[in-house]
Amino acid sequence: MCLADVRRPSPNRERLLEFARQLARELHAIEPPEAELSERIDYVVWGRKQAWTCLEDGIITESELRQLLIDHLDYECAHISGRAWPEFDEAARRRFVDELEQLLFGRPAQE
């Protein structure tokens, strides 16, 4: 068996949605737009963007997948809150990056 044939376990949709809710509440200080966040997660990870498949195929890196998902989730919240990812405290952003990395890959960010 080739190492490329070993597939990673796909992330849990509900846990990713809970992460998105937390991002909306804690960073953006808004009630999460549930349907939009759920659609964004599916769109990026498994839907049209196929980020998980692209990661497994070596087309994108773990960091690129993580940032793509954060960007899309932040977009859904920013138009309501009027604030975007770059405006938030560095420590808060790092905590969310580490948490998402744990959800996606089972470990904190390695950057």
C-alpha positions in Angstrom: 0.0 0.0 0.0 1.3 3.4 -0.9 1.2 6.3 1.6 -0.9 8.3 -0.9 -3.6 5.6 -0.7 -4.1 6.3 3.0 -7.0 8.7 3.4 -7.5 10.9 6.5 -10.7 10.7 8.4 -13.1 13.5 7.1 -13.9 16.2 9.7 -17.2 16.1 11.6 -19.7 18.5 10.1 -21.5 19.1 13.4 -18.3 20.0 15.2 -17.3 22.3 12.4 -20.7 24.0 12.7 -20.2 24.4 16.4 -16.9 26.0 15.7 -18.6 28.4 13.3 -21.2 29.3 15.9 -18.5 30.0 18.4 -16.7 32.2 15.9 -19.9 34.2 15.3 -20.7 34.6 19.0 -17.2 35.2 20.4 -15.4 37.2 17.7 -18.3 38.8 15.8 -20.6 39.2 18.8 -23.6 38.1 16.7 -26.1 35.2 16.8 -24.8 32.7 14.3 -26.5 32.7 10.9 -27.0 28.9 11.1 -28.1 28.0 7.6 -25.4 30.2 6.0 -22.6 28.8 8.1 -23.7 25.2 7.5 -23.9 25.9 3.7 -20.4 27.5 3.8 -18.9 24.5 5.6 -20.4 22.1 3.0 -19.5 24.4 0.1 -15.8 24.7 1.1 -15.0 21.3 2.5 -17.1 18.8 0.5 -19.1 20.8 -2.0 -18.1 22.9 -5.0 -14.7 23.9 -3.6 -13.9 20.2 -2.7 -11.1 21.4 -0.3 -10.9 18.1 1.5 -10.4 16.2 -1.7 -7.9 18.8 -2.9 -6.0 18.4 0.3 -5.9 14.6 0.0 -4.8 14.9 -3.6 -2.0 17.3 -2.6 -3.4 20.3 -4.5 -3.7 22.5 -1.4 -2.0 22.4 2.0 -3.6 22.0 5.4 -2.9 25.7 6.1 -4.7 26.7 2.8 -7.7 24.6 3.6 -8.0 25.9 7.1 -7.6 29.5 6.0 -10.1 29.0 3.1 -12.7 27.8 5.6 -12.0 30.6 8.1 -12.3 33.2 5.3 -15.7 31.8 4.2 -17.1 31.6 7.7 -15.8 35.1 8.5 -17.4 36.4 5.4 -20.8 35.1 6.5 -20.5 36.8 9.8 -18.7 40.0 8.8 -21.5 41.4 6.7 -23.7 41.2 9.8 -21.2 42.4 12.4 -19.4 44.9 10.3 -16.0 43.5 11.5 -13.7 41.1 9.8 -11.0 38.6 10.7 -8.0 41.0 10.4 -9.6 43.4 13.0 -9.7 40.8 15.8 -7.1 40.4 18.5 -4.1 38.3 17.4 -4.5 36.0 20.5 -8.2 35.4 19.7 -7.4 34.6 16.1 -4.6 32.2 17.1 -7.0 30.4 19.5 -9.5 29.9 16.7 -6.9 28.8 14.2 -5.6 26.2 16.7 -9.1 25.0 17.5 -10.0 24.6 13.8 -6.7 22.9 13.1 -7.6 20.4 15.9 -11.0 19.8 14.4 -9.7 19.3 10.9 -6.4 17.5 11.5 -6.4 16.3 15.1 -3.7 18.6 16.3 -2.9 22.3 16.8 -1.5 24.4 14.0 2.1 23.7 13.0 3.1 27.1 11.6 
